[in-house]
Structures are given as C-alpha cells and as structure tokens.
Amino acid sequence: MADRHPAAPPGHRRAAADRPDDERDRRRRVIAITADQHAAIASWLAPGAAAWRKALAPLTPEQRKLFVDTLLAYEAAVGGGELSEGDSGEG
C-alpha cells in the first residue's frame, strides 16, 4: 500500500514492502514492511495513530464500534461499495 500511496513520503514509495508467496496458499499474497523501512514508516504513521488513540480513548467499546461502523459505511458509500447487513452501525 505505502509503495503506491500518493501521500507516502518521498523515497518510501518503492521497496517499502516485501511480497513473499504464502507457502500454504499460492493465491494469497503476504505483504510486509521491509526491515530497513520499518522505522521510517512507523515514524510516518505514529502521529496519526497517537491522535486516533487519544480521540477514541474516552469512548466506550460500543461507542468505538459505532464510530468505526459509521466510517466503514461512509467509505462504502463514497467508494460505491455495498454495505452488508451489520456494517451500518445498527444492531
């Protein structure tokens, strides 16, 4: 993802991920951050992760689930994806 994401920092758009074959299932592709890029990518993502933790900390587990389900519903609507039952945050 980071290797083709337009917001990836310069120099991190290529060679940021290994894509080894899954020995148990050849159809599946495993993607992992390369060891030499792990620190750079972690520092790039850390501020956002910290902000999400701070924003979600006061919420109950039910409120967090509702929030995440709402974001998924929005993403599906914007991306043209269809929601399956239970993905709307209801129930």
Backbone as numpy.savetxt, mean C-alpha at the origin, in Angstrom:
# Nx Ny Nz CAx CAy CAz Cx Cy Cz
6.12 -1.61 -7.34 5.29 -0.43 -7.34 6.17 0.82 -7.34
7.12 0.89 -6.41 7.94 2.09 -6.33 8.79 2.29 -7.57
9.10 1.19 -8.27 9.95 1.34 -9.45 9.23 2.03 -10.60
7.91 2.11 -10.56 7.18 2.80 -11.63 6.29 3.91 -11.12
6.27 4.15 -9.82 5.43 5.19 -9.24 6.03 6.56 -9.53
5.22 7.48 -10.09 5.75 8.79 -10.44 6.22 9.61 -9.25
5.73 9.32 -8.05 6.13 10.08 -6.88 7.39 9.52 -6.22
7.89 8.42 -6.76 9.11 7.84 -6.17 10.25 8.84 -6.32
11.08 8.95 -5.28 12.20 9.88 -5.36 13.12 9.52 -6.52
13.75 10.53 -7.13 14.67 10.26 -8.22 15.72 9.22 -7.81
16.01 8.33 -8.71 16.99 7.29 -8.42 16.39 6.06 -7.78
15.11 6.12 -7.40 14.47 4.98 -6.76 13.39 4.39 -7.66
13.35 4.80 -8.90 12.32 4.29 -9.81 12.74 3.00 -10.48
14.00 2.66 -10.42 14.50 1.43 -11.01 15.32 0.68 -9.98
15.38 -0.59 -10.11 16.19 -1.45 -9.25 15.85 -1.30 -7.77
14.60 -0.98 -7.48 14.19 -0.85 -6.09 13.52 -2.12 -5.59
13.21 -3.03 -6.51 12.50 -4.24 -6.11 13.08 -5.46 -6.80
13.13 -6.55 -6.05 13.46 -7.86 -6.61 12.15 -8.53 -6.97
12.15 -9.31 -8.02 10.95 -10.02 -8.44 11.25 -11.50 -8.67
11.63 -12.20 -7.61 11.93 -13.63 -7.79 10.67 -14.45 -8.03
10.83 -15.57 -8.71 9.70 -16.47 -8.92 9.34 -17.15 -7.61
8.07 -17.43 -7.43 7.61 -18.21 -6.28 7.79 -19.67 -6.66
8.63 -20.38 -5.96 8.93 -21.77 -6.29 7.71 -22.68 -6.16
6.78 -22.34 -5.28 5.59 -23.17 -5.09 4.50 -22.90 -6.11
4.49 -21.70 -6.69 3.45 -21.33 -7.65 4.06 -20.40 -8.68
4.36 -20.90 -9.85 5.05 -20.13 -10.89 4.20 -18.98 -11.43
2.89 -19.01 -11.20 2.03 -17.91 -11.65 2.15 -16.70 -10.75
2.55 -16.93 -9.53 2.65 -15.88 -8.53 4.00 -15.19 -8.63
4.00 -13.87 -8.47 5.24 -13.10 -8.51 5.43 -12.45 -7.14
6.55 -12.70 -6.52 6.89 -12.11 -5.24 7.68 -10.84 -5.52
7.31 -9.75 -4.88 8.03 -8.49 -5.06 8.53 -8.05 -3.70
9.82 -7.78 -3.62 10.43 -7.35 -2.36 11.38 -6.20 -2.62
11.47 -5.30 -1.67 12.41 -4.18 -1.77 13.82 -4.75 -1.69
14.69 -4.29 -2.58 16.08 -4.76 -2.55 16.74 -4.28 -1.27
17.68 -5.06 -0.76 18.35 -4.74 0.50 19.05 -3.38 0.45
19.66 -3.07 -0.69 20.40 -1.80 -0.77 19.48 -0.59 -0.87
18.21 -0.78 -1.16 17.26 0.33 -1.26 16.31 0.42 -0.07
16.38 -0.56 0.83 15.43 -0.61 1.94 15.46 0.65 2.80
16.63 1.10 3.20 16.72 2.28 4.07 16.18 3.53 3.39
16.50 3.71 2.11 16.03 4.89 1.38 14.51 4.89 1.25
13.95 3.74 0.93 12.50 3.66 0.76 11.80 3.79 2.11
12.37 3.19 3.14 11.79 3.31 4.48 11.76 4.78 4.93
12.84 5.51 4.66 12.86 6.92 5.07 11.89 7.75 4.23
11.66 7.36 2.99 10.70 8.03 2.11 9.28 7.81 2.61
8.98 6.60 3.09 7.62 6.26 3.53 7.35 6.58 5.00
8.39 6.68 5.81 8.23 6.84 7.26 7.37 8.03 7.68
7.55 9.22 7.10 6.72 10.35 7.54 5.23 10.11 7.31
4.88 9.51 6.20 3.47 9.21 5.94 2.92 8.16 6.89
3.72 7.13 7.15 3.29 6.08 8.08 3.09 6.65 9.48
4.00 7.50 9.92 3.87 8.11 11.24 2.62 9.00 11.31
2.35 9.72 10.25 1.16 10.58 10.23 -0.12 9.75 10.29
-0.17 8.63 9.55 -1.35 7.75 9.61 -1.52 7.18 11.00
-0.43 6.72 11.63 -0.54 6.18 13.00 -1.08 7.23 13.95
-0.60 8.46 13.85 -1.06 9.54 14.74 -2.53 9.86 14.49
-2.92 9.91 13.22 -4.31 10.25 12.88 -5.29 9.16 13.31
-4.87 7.90 13.21 -5.77 6.79 13.51 -5.74 6.36 14.97
-4.74 6.80 15.72 -4.57 6.37 17.12 -5.80 6.62 17.99
-6.47 7.78 17.89 -7.60 8.01 18.78 -8.86 7.22 18.42
-8.88 6.58 17.27 -10.08 5.87 16.82 -10.16 4.48 17.44
-11.39 4.03 17.65 -11.61 2.66 18.09 -11.37 1.73 16.90
-11.18 0.44 17.14 -11.03 -0.48 16.01 -12.20 -0.42 15.03
-13.41 -0.25 15.53 -14.58 -0.15 14.66 -14.53 1.12 13.80
-14.11 2.23 14.42 -13.99 3.48 13.68 -12.88 3.39 12.61
-11.77 2.73 12.95 -10.70 2.54 11.96 -11.19 1.72 10.79
-11.94 0.66 11.08 -12.47 -0.20 10.02 -13.40 0.60 9.12
-14.28 1.41 9.72 -15.18 2.24 8.93 -14.39 3.20 8.05
-13.36 3.81 8.59 -12.53 4.74 7.83 -11.86 4.04 6.65
-11.25 2.89 6.91 -10.57 2.16 5.84 -11.57 1.67 4.80
-12.71 1.15 5.24 -13.73 0.71 4.28 -14.23 1.88 3.43
-14.34 3.06 4.04 -14.76 4.25 3.29 -13.72 4.62 2.24
-12.43 4.59 2.59 -11.38 4.85 1.60 -11.40 3.82 0.48
-11.62 2.56 0.80 -11.69 1.52 -0.23 -12.88 1.75 -1.15
-14.02 2.16 -0.58 -15.19 2.44 -1.40 -14.93 3.62 -2.33
-14.29 4.64 -1.81 -13.93 5.81 -2.62 -12.99 5.40 -3.75
-11.96 4.63 -3.40 -10.99 4.19 -4.40 -11.67 3.37 -5.50
-12.56 2.48 -5.12 -13.28 1.67 -6.10 -14.15 2.55 -7.00
-14.80 3.56 -6.41 -15.67 4.43 -7.19 -14.86 5.29 -8.16
-13.74 5.80 -7.71 -12.90 6.64 -8.57 -12.23 5.82 -9.65
-11.79 4.61 -9.27 -11.08 3.75 -10.22 -12.01 2.95 -11.10
-13.30 3.08 -10.91 -14.25 2.36 -11.72 -14.44 0.92 -11.27
-13.77 0.54 -10.17 -13.93 -0.81 -9.65 -15.29 -0.96 -9.00
-15.72 -2.19 -8.93 -17.00 -2.45 -8.30 -16.79 -2.86 -6.87
-17.69 -2.43 -6.00 -17.64 -2.82 -4.61 -18.33 -4.15 -4.45
-17.76 -5.01 -3.66 -18.45 -6.24 -3.30 -19.14 -6.01 -1.97
-20.09 -6.85 -1.64 -20.83 -6.69 -0.40 -19.87 -6.67 0.78
-20.03 -5.75 1.70 -19.18 -5.64 2.86 -18.03 -4.68 2.68
-17.80 -4.21 1.47 -16.70 -3.28 1.21 -17.12 -1.83 1.38
-18.36 -1.56 1.67 -18.84 -0.19 1.73 -18.71 0.43 3.11
-18.29 -0.37 4.09 -18.22 0.14 5.45 -19.48 -0.13 6.23
-20.49 -0.73 5.57 -21.72 -1.07 6.26 -21.62 -2.45 6.85
-22.21 -2.62 8.01 -22.35 -3.95 8.59 -21.18 -4.42 9.24
